[in-house]
Amino acid sequence: MIENYIPNFRSEAVIELDGWESFYECTDTTTTWRNDDHSSEEVINAKASELKAEWEAQEYARNRKTDYPDIGDQLDALYHAGVFPANMAARIKETKDKYPK
């Protein structure tokens, strides 16, 4: 994951509305279209605003993701704590025994 990455919402909107094949180049301010059959600037800007709002609403999830322990470490801790169902714990033990450290 690229730290401090902020998507180009206008480009994302153009891709979502009209597809990759609809343009030659798309920046945060302009688009070089392949033809005249594309969404209006008003529609593109509205979609870009919607995508930006969705992205901003997920800031907590992006922040949490970098602070959580690796999923493998989480699962291993649960296994060692004995909280997996018996059949899952048996499968994990079988694999651990088959491939010891």
C-alpha positions in Angstrom: 0.0 0.0 0.0 1.3 3.4 -0.9 1.3 5.7 2.2 -0.7 8.9 1.8 -2.1 7.8 -1.5 -5.0 9.9 -2.7 -6.9 8.6 -5.8 -7.5 10.8 -8.8 -11.3 10.9 -8.3 -12.0 12.5 -11.7 -10.1 9.7 -13.6 -11.8 7.0 -11.5 -15.2 8.6 -12.3 -14.4 8.6 -16.0 -13.3 5.0 -15.9 -16.4 3.9 -14.0 -18.8 5.9 -16.2 -17.3 5.5 -19.6 -14.7 2.8 -19.3 -11.0 2.6 -20.1 -11.5 2.5 -23.8 -13.4 5.8 -23.9 -10.3 8.1 -23.6 -6.7 8.5 -24.5 -5.6 10.5 -21.4 -7.4 11.5 -18.2 -6.0 13.8 -15.5 -7.6 15.5 -12.5 -8.7 18.4 -14.7 -9.0 17.3 -18.4 -9.8 14.2 -20.5 -8.7 13.6 -24.1 -11.6 11.6 -25.4 -11.5 9.0 -28.2 -15.0 10.2 -29.5 -17.9 12.4 -28.6 -19.9 9.6 -27.0 -19.0 10.1 -23.3 -20.5 11.5 -20.0 -20.8 15.2 -19.5 -18.5 17.2 -17.2 -21.4 17.7 -14.8 -22.0 13.9 -14.6 -18.2 13.2 -14.3 -17.8 15.8 -11.5 -20.8 14.5 -9.6 -19.4 11.0 -9.8 -16.0 12.2 -8.7 -17.5 13.9 -5.7 -19.4 10.7 -4.8 -16.2 8.6 -5.1 -14.3 11.1 -3.0 -17.0 11.1 -0.3 -16.9 7.3 -0.2 -13.1 7.3 0.0 -13.1 9.9 2.8 -15.7 7.9 4.7 -13.3 4.9 4.8 -10.4 6.8 6.3 -10.9 4.9 9.6 -10.5 1.5 7.7 -7.3 2.6 6.0 -5.9 3.8 9.3 -6.9 0.5 11.1 -5.4 -1.6 8.3 -1.9 -0.3 8.9 -2.1 -0.8 12.7 -3.6 -4.3 12.8 -1.3 -7.3 13.2 -0.7 -9.4 10.1 -3.7 -11.8 9.5 -1.4 -14.8 9.9 -0.4 -13.6 13.3 -4.0 -13.0 14.3 -5.0 -16.5 13.2 -2.1 -18.1 14.9 -2.9 -16.3 18.2 -6.5 -17.6 18.0 -5.3 -21.1 17.3 -3.0 -21.0 20.3 -5.7 -19.5 22.5 -7.9 -22.5 21.6 -10.8 -20.6 20.1 -11.1 -22.3 16.8 -13.8 -25.0 16.3 -12.5 -28.5 16.9 -12.5 -29.5 13.2 -10.5 -26.3 12.2 -8.1 -26.8 15.1 -7.5 -30.4 14.0 -6.8 -29.3 10.4 -4.4 -26.6 11.5 -2.6 -29.1 13.9 -2.4 -31.6 11.1 -0.7 -29.1 8.8 1.7 -27.9 11.6 2.6 -31.5 12.4 3.1 -32.3 8.7 5.5 -29.3 8.2 7.2 -28.6 11.6 9.5 -25.6 12.1 
